[in-house]
């Protein structure tokens, strides 16, 4: 694992653009995996004899391991070297995917998914922190994070298309096996191309109490929301998980404020801009994840689309995200303050979501769904790009891994909250609607119509909440984030963590 000598500020790595290709490929694999398995789940459940009560563990096992170990993975990247952690994460993810594809029973499937989560928690923060330390020129950084942001936002929808194709025309096992070539190409390319700058390692001893408290706290939080979705918010174990999460995470903050070498230095999250980004990004993901789920069900159950047709129906959202991230966000990132991209971006996404509150059984795809998804993608892409870049900008190089892990943690926890919270709202609205209207339905066909109308009523009720959440994300972005536009040459990546700007400065946290 050879690494080049420390580069002088403003002297970029010659292979940085090649490295971006392999980092982006790895990120695409992780994001694809989150949605591709959902499409394959009904077929896998039938083949492996997984009960309805246990099927959620195909998703939950991954979410718990990934969400719980992200901070630990980010710290390992800072300690062990980002390139080494990245390649190890890819290799492990490929092995776990092979086990999932070859699963012969539910235990093997759940175990492989948990293993994917473990290696994903190594891989994701290492990928983002490599970008942070390799791209130090403000304009180049904007382009690199534009591409990364588009993949992070749009990859999930691509997973729906790919998952539909693989499940319909091959079988569900290929939704796991498809990860293996991705991982091999990305790992080989990264090994040969990535030259991580020296001097950015954090060689402090590992904070074991911090690792235990953060992992248990995050696992309790994610599992609490996952269980709330299936067992209700008043379930004793659900409430117990939330109480445990609050106690463990509070203890984690206290420990981190007192130990000499914390797992998560509080300077990373208490800096105003980064705190605003983690919070607004987490809220936006809550809205986004819930919507993905509702639109998938709406198109397949209400409109009768096949999995492949459903995937293609999401293409306008992907196109909007790519345009917002690589064209609008990248071009304006060095010209305007980040909050003037993030705030309006979230508001444009909210307008797109507002259109989707008009859904009915016979709603026209071209008239409502298409413009709604385009605006949603455009707004999210525009906001994601500066968020990804700013989350690690100005941070000390030795903290780049754990700062990157916080971005992934806010997304992962946001996804768990979004799925549980919005699903609960939708289910409650559907139950209420059906109870009020089923009495007037005399024939079986009328009863089925009421059931479908109830489902759509549930989706739109939840989408209204998602609109409010996106508006809240916009307000947080506009009020918390006060960094100026990055117009200088070097923004981060030096061993000391100093940021050099010749325009308005991006604040660097105090040592």
N, C-alpha and C positions, 0 to 999 in steps of 0.2 A: 504494500500500500504506500507507494512513494508519494510524497507531497512536495510541492515546490517551496522555495524559500519565501519568506514574507515579501509581499509586493509593496512597493512604494504607493502611497495614495495616488489614485488617478491612473495607475498602470493596471489595466484589466487583464484577466486571465484569457489567453489566446483561444482556449477551447471552450469558452463559456457558452457559446450558442449551440455547439454540439452537445454539451452537457445538458442544456435546457431540453433538448429533444428526449433524452432518456429519463430525465426527472419528470417531464410532462407525461411520458408514457407510463411511468410507475404510478403517478397520481391518477391518470385515467383508469388504470386497472383497479385501484382501490375504490374510486367513485363508482365505476361500473358495477363492481361487486355488490355494492349496497342495494342496487335496484334489480340487477339481473336475476338474483336469487328469488326475489319476490314473485317474478313472473313464473319461475320454474317450481315454486313451492307446492302448488296443488298436485302436479305430476309426481314429484319426489315423495310427497306424503303418501300417495296411493301405493307407489312401488315399495316403499320401505315399511309400510304398515304403521305410520306415525299417527297417534290418536289426535282428535281435534284439540284436546286439552294440552297436548304436548307440542303441537306444531309451531307455536310461537317461539319455542326455544331455538329453532333454526335461525331466526332473526336475533332473538335475545342473547344467545350465547356469544354471538359476534359482538353485539353492541356493548355488553357488559365488559368483555375482555378489552375491547378497543377503547371504550370510554374510560374505563378504570385505570388503564396503564399508560395513557397518553403522556401525562406529566413525567412519569418514570422513563418512558421512551425518549422524551425530549432531553432529559438530564443525561441519559446514557449517550445520546448523540454528542452532547457537549463534552462529556468525559472521555469517551472512547474514540471519538472522531466521527464526523458526519458521513463521510464516504463509506467507511467500514460499516457503520450502523445501517446505512442505506442499502448496501449490497447484501448484508446479512438479513435484513428485513425482507428483501425481494426473494432471496433463496428460501427462507422459511415460509413465506406466503405461497410460493410455488408448490412446496411439499404439502402444505396444509390443503391447498386446492386439489392436488392429486388424491389425497385421502378422502376429501369430500366427494369427488367424482366417482371414486371407487367404493363408496359407503355401501355396506350390505345390511345395516340396521340403524335404528335411530341413535343409539349411543355413539356409533362411529361418526354419524353425521353431526351430532351436537359437538362432539370432541373436535372434529376438523374445523367447525365454524369458530369455536373458542380459540383454536390455534391460529386461525386466520386473523382473529382480532388481536392476539398477542403480537404477531409479526407486523400487522398493520400499524400498531401503536409504536413500533420502532421505525417503520418506514415513513409514515406521514410527516412527523415533525422533522426528520432528517432531510426529507425532500425540500420542505419549505425553508429550513435554515440554510441549506446549501445555496439556494437562490439568494438568500439574504447576504451571504458572505462573498458570493462570486460576482454579483452584479452591483457595482458600487457607483457607476455613473447614473445620474438621475434619469436621463432620457432612456438609456438602455434598460434600467431597472423598471421603468414604466412599461416598456414593451414586454419584458420578460414576465412581469407580474400580470400583465394583460392576458397573455397566453395562458398562464397558470390559472388565473381567475376564471377564464372562459371554460377551461376544462373542469375546474372544481364545481362550477355552477351547472354546466350543460351536460357533464358526463353522466349524471343520473338518468337524464332523459334518453341519452344514447343507449344506456343499459336496458331501457324498456324495449327499444327496437331490436337490439341484439338478442336479448332474452327471449323475445317473441319468436324471432327467426329460429334460434337454436332449439327452443322447446317444441315448436310446431314442426320443423323439418328434420331435426335429428332427435335428440331426447334431452331431458333435464340435466344429465350428467355433463353435457358439454358446456353448461353454464359455469361449471367449475374448471373443467379441463382447459377452457379458453384462456384462463389466467396464466397457464404455464408458459406458452410462447411469449406473452407480454413480459413476464418476469425474467425469462432467460435473456431476451434481447436487451431489456433495460439494465439488468445486472452486468452483462458483458460490456455493454456500452459505457456504463458508469465506471466500471473497473479500469477501462482503457483511457477514458477521456477526462473524467473529473480530477482536477488538481485542487484540493482544498487548501486555502491559505493557512499557513502555520501561525501559531500565536493566539489562536482563538479557542483553544481547549480550556475547559474548566476542570483542573486536576484536583479540586478539593475532594475530601473524602465524601462518600455517598451518605446522604441524610436518611438513614434507615427509618427512624420514627416518621419522618415526612412521607416516605414512600408508602409505609403501611397505612397511615391515616388518610392520605389522599386517595389511595387505591380503594380502600374500604368505603370511604365517604362517597366517591364518585360512583362506585358499583351500587351502593345503597340508593343513591339518588336516581340513577338510570333505571334500576330495577323497580323502584317505587313507582315511577311514571309508567313503566311497561306493565306492571301489575294493575295499576289503576285503570288502564284501558280495558283489561279483561275481567277484573274482579270488582271494579268500582272504587271510588275514592274513600268510602267509609270502611272498607275491608280492614280488619285488624292488622294484618301483615303489611298492607300498603301504608297505613298510618305509622306503623312501627319503623318501616324503612325510611320514611321521611324524617321522623324524629332522630333515628340513628344517623342519617346523612347530615342533619343540622349539627348534631353534637360532634361528629367526627370531623366535619369541615371546619367548625369553629376551633376545635382542638388543633387542627392542622395549621390554621392561621396563627394561633398563639405560639405553637412550636416554631414556625417559620420566622416569627419575629424575634426569637431568642437564640436559635442555634447559630453557630459560627458559619457553617456552609449549608444554607437552606436548599432544599429541593427546588422550591419556587421562591426566589428572592422577591420580597414584596415590592421592591422597586420596579419590577416588571409590570405589575398590574396596577400600582397606585399612580403611575404617571398618567396624567389626565387623558392624553390622546389614546394611548393603548387601552386604558380602562373603557373609554367611550366606544372604541372599536369592538372589543370583546363583547360588550353589552349589546350594542346595536346589531352586530352580526348574529349573535345568538337569537335575538328577537326575530330578525328577518328569516332565519332558518326555521324557527317555529312555524311561521306563516307558510313558508315554502314547502316544507315536508308534508304538512297537513294537506295542502292543495294538490300536490302530486298524487297522493293517495285517493283523494276524492275524485279528481279528474279521471284517474285510471278506472275506478269503479263506475263512474258516470258513463264513460265511453263504452265499457265492456258490458255492464249490466243493463243500463237504461237504453243506450243507443245500439247495443248488440254488435259492437266492433270486435274483430278478432284481435289476439295479442299483437300481431304484426301491424295491423291497421291502427291500433291504439298507439303503438310506438311512433308510427309515421305522423299521427295527429299531433304529437308533441314537437315535431320538427320546427314549427314557427318559434316556439319558445327557445329552442337551441340556437336558431339563427339570430334571434334577438339578443341572447346572452353573448354570443360570439361577437356580434356587431357592437354591443354596448361596452364589452370589455376590451376588445382589441382596437376598435376604431375611436369610439367616443372617449372612454376612460384613458387609454394610452395617449391619445393626442392632447387631451386637456390636463393630464396629471401634472405636467411641468409648467402649466400656464395658470392654473387656478388652485386655490386652497382645497385640500382633500374633502373638507366638509361640504364644499359647494358642488362636489360630484356625488358624495354619499347621500346627503339629505335629499336633493332633488331626485336622485336615482331611486331611493326607497319610495318617494311620493309617486313617481311615474309607475312603479310596480304596483302601488296601492290603487292607482286609477285602473290599471289592467285587471286587478282583482275585483274592483268595484263592478266592472262589466260582467264578471263571472257570477256576481250575486243575482244576475237576471236569468240564470239557467232555469229551464223548464223541460218537460219530457221531450217536446218537439222543437227545442231551440236549434236554430240554424248554426252549423259549424262555421260557415263563412261570415255570418252576421255578428256573432257574439264570441264564440270560442277563439277564432283566429285572431281578431284584433286584441282580445283580452290577453292571450298568451304572448303575442308579439310585444305588447307594452310591458307585460310582466318580465319577460326575458331581457328586454332592452334596459329596463330600470335596474333589475338585479345585476346584470352584467356591468353596467356603469358604476354601480355602488361597490360590487365585489372587488373590482380591480384595485382602487386605492386602499380598500380595507386590508387586502392581503399584503400590499406593499407597506402600508403604514404600521401594521402590527409588529413588524420587525425593524422598522426604520429607527435609527438612533439608539438602538439597544446595544449594550456592550456585546462584543463578539462571543465572550464566554457564556452569555445568556441567550444566544440566538436560538438554540435548540428548545429550551424551555419556553421562550416567548412564542415560537412556532407551535409548540404543543398546546399552548393556551388558545390559539386560533382554532385548532382542531377540536379541543375540548368544548369550546363554546358552540361549535357546530354540532358535535355529537350530542351534547346535553340538550341543545336546542331542538335537534331532530327527535329525541326521545320525548321531550315535553310536547312538541308540536303534534306528534302522532297521537299521544295519549289524550291531551287536552282537547284538541279539535275533534277527535273521534268521539269523545264523550259528549261534547256539545251536539255533534251531528246525530248521534244515537238517541239522545234525549229529545231533540226536536222531531225526529222521525217517529218515535213512540207516541209523542203527544199528538202529532198530526193524524196518525193512523187511528188512535183512540177516538179522536173527534169526528172523523169522517167515515170510519168503516161501517157505522150503523146504517148509513144511507145506501150502501152497496149491496144490492140484492143478489146479483149473479156472481159466479166465480171470476169472470173477466173483469167486472167492475171492482171486485176486491183486489185483484192483481194490479189494476190501475191505481187504486188508492195506495197500495204498498209502494209502487214505483214513485208516485207523487210524494209520498212520505219520505222516501229516500232522497229525492231531489230537494225537498224542503229542508232536510237535515244538512245536506251539503251546503246549501246557500246560507243557512243560519251560521254554520261554522265559518264559511268564507267571510261573512260580515265581521266576525271576530278577528279573522286574519287581516282584514283591511285595517282595523284599529291597531293591531300589533305592528303593522308596517308603518303606520303614521307615527306611532310611539318610537320606532327605530329611527325614523327621519328626524324627529325632535331631538333625540339623544345625540345623533350624529352632528346636528347643527349647533347644539349647545355645548357638548363636552369637547368636541374636537376643535382645537384652535391653532393647529400647526399651519404655518405658511406653506406656499408652494415650494416643492424641492427643486431649486433651479441650479444647484451647484454641481460640482463634479463628483465628489465622494460623499456618500450618505451614511455608510456603515461598513463594517467589515474589518476595521483595524483592530489590532490587539487591544488597544486601550478603550475602544468603543467610541472614540471621538467622531463627531460628525462635522464635516467641512461643508459649509454652504456659502454661496456668494449672493443668495437672495434672502428671503425671509428664512430664519433658522427653524429646523425641526428640533424640538426640545430633546435633549439627551438627559436621561435620568441621572441624578447625582449618585456618585459612588458612595 
